[in-house]
Amino acid sequence: MRNDSIHAAINATYREIGHLYDVFSEATKDGVIDRAERVSLEEIGATLHKRTETLLALMFAVYCPRKGALVTQDVRLTR
């Protein structure tokens, strides 16, 4: 089913958001985000941004087919 790839991508995004929350919670236990914690949070944010862009591209590729476009197989995204 073509929704399988999209569902997998959404699940991976939720896992990454959970990871962001965990890192944020740990970083703010002392009330301050230090330099290393900020770098870690920014890296996770960048990953989320890329994952979201990929997810949107996948949604559009599956549900907004172009006239004469190639038909592709499901794409599996892994963490």
C-alpha positions in Angstrom: 0.0 0.0 0.0 1.3 3.5 -0.9 0.4 4.8 2.5 2.9 2.5 4.2 5.8 4.7 3.4 4.1 7.8 4.5 3.0 6.2 7.8 6.6 5.0 8.4 7.9 8.5 7.8 5.3 10.0 10.2 6.2 7.5 12.8 9.9 8.3 12.4 9.1 12.0 12.8 7.1 11.3 16.0 10.1 9.3 17.4 12.4 12.2 16.6 10.1 14.7 18.3 10.1 12.4 21.4 13.9 12.4 21.3 13.9 16.2 21.1 11.6 16.4 24.1 13.8 14.0 26.1 17.0 15.9 25.3 15.2 19.2 26.1 13.9 17.9 29.4 17.3 16.7 30.4 19.0 19.9 29.3 16.6 22.2 31.3 16.7 20.3 34.6 19.2 22.9 35.8 17.2 25.8 34.3 19.8 26.6 31.6 20.7 25.2 28.2 24.4 25.1 28.0 26.5 25.3 24.8 26.8 21.5 24.3 23.1 21.0 25.0 22.2 23.7 22.5 24.3 22.1 19.8 22.5 18.8 20.5 19.1 20.4 20.3 20.0 22.2 17.1 21.2 19.0 15.5 18.0 17.2 16.4 16.0 20.2 15.1 17.9 20.0 11.8 17.2 16.3 11.5 13.5 17.0 12.1 13.5 19.7 9.5 15.0 17.3 6.9 12.7 14.6 7.9 9.7 16.9 7.5 10.8 18.0 4.1 11.3 14.4 3.1 7.8 13.5 4.4 6.2 16.3 2.5 8.0 15.3 -0.7 6.8 11.8 -0.2 3.2 12.8 0.3 3.3 15.0 -2.8 5.0 12.3 -4.9 2.4 9.8 -3.9 -0.8 11.9 -4.0 0.0 14.6 -6.5 1.2 12.6 -9.5 2.3 14.6 -12.4 1.2 13.8 -15.9 3.7 11.5 -17.5 5.7 11.1 -14.3 7.6 8.0 -13.4 5.8 5.6 -11.0 8.1 4.7 -8.1 7.9 2.0 -5.5 7.4 2.7 -1.8 10.3 4.3 0.0 11.2 3.1 3.5 12.7 5.6 5.8 14.7 4.4 8.8 16.3 6.2 11.6 
